Amino acid sequence: MTTNVLVLCTGNSARSILGEVLINELGGEEWQAFSAGSQPVGQVNPGAVAKLRQEGHATDGLSSKSWDQFSGSGAPPIDIVITVCDNAAGESCPLWNGAPVTAHWGIPDPAADGDFDAAYARLRERVSAMLALPLADLGAAERAVELARIHRRAATE
């Protein structure tokens, strides 16, 4: 069974894009990630693309898109929603197909501070920890606790 993850950030140009790529490439066939934003800027940040290429990730087909694509009858069912910016975490989200568990993994904005290396490293660490979870053995409440623990543990290191 594939676990569908939606990574959200207001502009969907950097952090959420990094998260989408990391989950898709590190997660293999058991994971499918998407990214979106409440107010997408319409293009992927060139710094995010450069960092992904530097790390050997594919960047073809990446786009900044609205979270509206992931709600409604034609949208894929979502199992996990991860917000990576504080603005998106505080917004009222649409109703997603499925009954997703939500988590907030606040990451400083690399588009603002220019530190794509740090954003990538933080996201890679958290994504790797998520991928190591025995999700099939966890109920929704336990998944939420574990996803929150990943953020708290990373924030204290």
C-alpha positions in Angstrom: 0.0 0.0 0.0 1.3 3.5 -0.9 1.3 6.2 1.7 0.4 9.6 0.2 2.0 12.6 1.8 1.1 16.3 1.0 3.8 18.8 2.0 2.5 22.3 2.4 4.0 25.7 2.5 2.3 29.0 1.7 4.2 29.8 -1.5 5.1 26.2 -2.5 8.4 27.3 -4.0 11.2 25.9 -1.7 10.7 24.0 1.5 7.6 22.0 0.4 9.3 21.2 -2.9 12.4 19.9 -1.1 10.1 17.7 1.1 8.2 16.4 -1.9 11.4 15.4 -3.7 13.0 13.8 -0.6 10.0 11.7 0.2 9.5 10.5 -3.4 13.2 9.6 -3.9 14.0 8.2 -0.5 10.6 6.5 0.1 10.6 4.3 -2.9 7.4 2.7 -4.3 5.7 2.7 -0.8 5.6 6.5 -0.7 4.1 9.2 -2.9 4.6 12.8 -2.1 3.0 15.9 -3.4 3.6 19.6 -2.5 1.3 22.6 -2.6 0.6 26.0 -1.2 -2.3 28.2 -0.1 -0.8 31.0 -2.2 1.6 29.4 -4.7 4.1 31.8 -6.2 3.9 30.0 -9.5 7.5 28.9 -9.9 10.0 26.8 -8.0 12.7 28.8 -6.3 16.0 28.5 -8.3 17.9 28.0 -5.1 15.8 24.9 -4.3 16.4 23.5 -7.7 20.1 24.1 -7.5 20.3 22.4 -4.1 18.3 19.4 -5.3 20.6 19.1 -8.4 23.7 19.5 -6.2 22.5 16.5 -4.1 21.8 14.4 -7.2 18.0 14.6 -7.2 15.8 14.8 -10.3 14.1 18.2 -10.8 12.1 17.7 -14.0 8.4 18.3 -13.6 8.6 20.3 -10.3 6.0 23.0 -10.0 4.5 25.5 -7.6 0.8 24.6 -7.3 -2.3 25.4 -5.3 -3.5 23.1 -2.5 -6.9 23.2 -4.2 -5.6 20.4 -6.5 -5.5 18.1 -3.6 -9.1 18.5 -2.4 -12.3 17.5 -4.1 -13.5 14.4 -5.9 -10.6 14.0 -8.4 -7.8 14.4 -5.8 -5.8 11.5 -4.5 -6.5 10.3 -1.0 -4.0 11.9 1.4 -2.6 9.9 4.4 -0.3 12.5 5.9 -0.2 16.3 5.7 3.0 18.0 6.8 3.3 21.8 7.0 6.8 23.1 6.8 6.2 26.8 7.3 4.5 28.5 10.2 2.1 30.5 8.0 0.7 27.3 6.4 0.4 25.6 9.8 -1.9 28.4 11.0 -4.2 28.5 7.9 -7.5 26.8 7.5 -6.9 24.0 5.1 -9.3 22.6 2.6 -10.9 19.1 3.2 -8.5 16.5 1.9 -9.6 13.2 0.5 -8.8 10.5 3.0 -8.4 11.1 6.7 -4.9 12.5 6.9 -2.8 12.7 10.0 -1.3 16.2 10.2 2.1 17.3 11.5 4.0 20.6 11.6 7.7 20.6 10.8 8.7 24.3 10.9 11.8 24.9 8.8 13.3 28.5 8.4 12.6 29.8 4.9 15.7 29.3 2.7 14.3 31.8 0.2 14.5 34.5 2.9 17.8 33.6 4.4 19.5 31.9 1.5 20.4 28.8 3.5 19.2 26.0 1.3 21.8 23.6 2.7 20.3 23.9 6.2 16.7 23.5 5.0 17.6 20.5 2.9 19.5 18.9 5.8 16.7 19.4 8.2 14.1 18.1 5.9 16.2 15.1 4.9 16.7 14.2 8.6 13.0 14.4 9.3 11.9 12.6 6.1 14.4 9.8 6.9 13.0 9.5 10.4 9.4 9.4 9.1 10.3 6.7 6.5 11.7 4.6 9.3 8.4 4.6 11.2 6.4 1.3 11.3 3.3 3.2 10.0 1.4 0.0 9.2 1.6 -0.8 12.9 0.4 2.6 14.1 -3.1 4.0 14.4 -3.8 7.6 13.4 -3.2 9.1 16.9 0.1 7.2 17.2 1.2 8.4 13.8 0.5 12.0 14.8 2.5 11.6 18.0 5.5 10.1 16.2 5.5 12.7 13.4 5.4 15.5 16.1 8.2 13.7 18.0 10.3 13.8 14.8 10.0 17.6 14.7 10.6 18.1 18.5 13.7 15.8 18.4 15.1 17.7 15.4 14.4 21.0 17.0 16.4 20.2 20.1 19.5 18.8 18.4 
